[in-house]
Amino acid sequence: MTSTACIVPSPLEMAMEHLIDVFGQYSQKDQMKQTLNKQQLRKLMDEQLTTLMQHHNNQKAIDNVFKDLDFDGDGLVAFEEFLSLVAGLTKSCNDRLLIKEHKRLTSQTKQ
């Protein structure tokens, strides 16, 4: 007998799948590679990073992000390059949360 148990993806696995799906929604496909040009990256950031874009919604900021992400200088952002944006933003958010938590705990101990 074979088991047909349903395997439920973990939250991390689902997050990985979402990253792949979002990149695929905005990217252009060329043979086996998916890439974003500057306009596609801008649209992705406008629609998927709305809170961030409220504070950095200018063309110069987008140009700088694109330049920083385009490691190989081909004028396109590949999935691997996109992941560095996501990782950097995630780290920044985590750092902010840790600072807030530290301040909260510090203020509680002073009371």
URZI-V50644 format. One record per run of one state. SS is the DSSP state (a for helix, b for strand, c for the rest). FROM is the first residue (numbers start at 1). LEN is the number of residues. If there is no record, write none. Layout:
BEGIN
{{SS FROM LEN} {SS FROM LEN}}
END
This chain:
BEGIN
{{c 1 10} {a 11 16} {c 27 1} {b 28 3} {c 31 2} {b 33 4} {c 37 1} {a 38 11} {c 49 1} {a 50 6} {c 56 3} {a 59 11} {c 70 7} {b 77 2} {a 79 32} {c 111 1}}
END
